[in-house]
Amino acid sequence: GTTAPAAVDVTIKNRATVPIQVRRIRLSTTSSMTDYALQPMERMFNEAVPPGESKTFPLSTTALASRGGITPAEPMNLRAEISLEANGSRYREIFTLLGVLP
């Protein structure tokens, strides 16, 4: 297979009435991907997102292809795990994003 750098932006909108503190974002592709996938990655943060606001977190990882010469046409299914704190409590949100185009 072959590899290439991949950049992914994750935007988090705080819908709460209190600030949230983003602590960790973990990104991976689901097991259904056959031609290419993203190498799972995790990055730690200590970033506040005020109530009603959004913040974008740039992430870097590696794209993995099962063979050379692939032009990515197959949409990816991504899984994002976000660890955060609000009002002294810890939370983990998991999102599955279906049909993300490269």
C-alpha positions as CSV (number, residue, x, y, z in Angstrom):
1,G,0.0,0.0,0.0
2,T,0.9,3.7,-0.1
3,T,0.5,6.6,2.4
4,A,0.0,10.3,2.2
5,P,-0.5,13.1,4.7
6,A,-4.1,13.9,5.5
7,A,-5.6,17.0,7.2
8,V,-9.0,16.9,8.8
9,D,-10.7,19.9,10.5
10,V,-13.1,19.1,13.3
11,T,-15.5,21.9,14.3
12,I,-17.2,21.8,17.7
13,K,-20.2,23.9,18.5
14,N,-21.0,24.5,22.1
15,R,-24.8,24.3,22.4
16,A,-24.6,24.4,26.2
17,T,-25.2,27.4,28.4
18,V,-21.8,27.0,30.1
19,P,-18.3,26.9,28.6
20,I,-16.9,23.5,27.6
21,Q,-13.3,22.5,27.7
22,V,-12.2,20.2,24.8
23,R,-9.6,17.7,26.2
24,R,-9.1,15.1,23.4
25,I,-10.2,14.3,19.9
26,R,-9.7,10.8,18.4
27,L,-10.3,10.2,14.7
28,S,-10.5,7.0,12.8
29,T,-12.3,5.4,9.8
30,T,-14.8,2.6,10.2
31,S,-13.9,-0.9,9.3
32,S,-16.0,-0.8,6.2
33,M,-13.3,1.1,4.2
34,T,-11.6,-1.2,1.7
35,D,-9.5,0.9,-0.7
36,Y,-8.2,3.5,1.7
37,A,-8.5,4.7,5.3
38,L,-7.1,7.1,7.8
39,Q,-4.6,6.0,10.3
40,P,-6.3,6.4,13.7
41,M,-5.0,9.5,15.5
42,E,-5.6,11.1,18.9
43,R,-4.6,14.6,20.0
44,M,-4.9,16.2,23.4
45,F,-6.2,19.8,23.8
46,N,-7.0,22.2,26.6
47,E,-9.2,24.6,24.6
48,A,-12.3,26.4,25.9
49,V,-15.4,26.9,23.7
50,P,-17.7,29.5,25.0
51,P,-21.5,28.9,25.1
52,G,-23.1,29.3,21.6
53,E,-19.7,29.5,19.9
54,S,-17.8,27.2,17.6
55,K,-14.1,26.3,17.4
56,T,-12.3,24.4,14.6
57,F,-9.5,22.0,15.6
58,P,-7.1,21.1,12.8
59,L,-5.8,17.5,12.9
60,S,-3.1,15.8,10.9
61,T,-2.9,12.1,10.2
62,T,-1.9,9.7,7.5
63,A,-4.1,8.3,4.7
64,L,-3.5,4.6,3.9
65,A,-4.3,3.1,0.5
66,S,-4.5,-0.6,-0.1
67,R,-2.6,-0.3,-3.4
68,G,-0.9,2.5,-5.3
69,G,-2.6,4.7,-7.9
70,I,-5.9,5.0,-6.2
71,T,-7.9,8.2,-6.8
72,P,-10.1,8.5,-3.8
73,A,-13.7,8.4,-5.1
74,E,-15.2,6.2,-2.3
75,P,-16.7,8.3,0.5
76,M,-15.1,7.6,3.9
77,N,-17.0,6.8,7.1
78,L,-15.3,8.6,9.9
79,R,-15.6,8.2,13.7
80,A,-14.8,11.1,16.0
81,E,-14.6,10.7,19.7
82,I,-14.5,14.0,21.6
83,S,-13.6,14.2,25.4
84,L,-14.7,17.4,27.1
85,E,-15.5,18.9,30.5
86,A,-18.2,21.2,31.5
87,N,-19.1,22.4,35.0
88,G,-16.6,20.0,36.6
89,S,-18.1,16.9,34.8
90,R,-16.4,14.9,32.1
91,Y,-18.2,13.8,29.0
92,R,-17.3,11.7,25.9
93,E,-19.3,12.3,22.7
94,I,-19.0,9.8,19.8
95,F,-20.0,10.8,16.2
96,T,-20.0,8.6,13.1
97,L,-19.9,10.7,9.9
98,L,-21.1,8.8,6.9
99,G,-20.2,9.5,3.3
100,V,-17.4,12.0,3.9
101,L,-15.7,12.8,0.6
102,P,-12.0,13.2,0.5
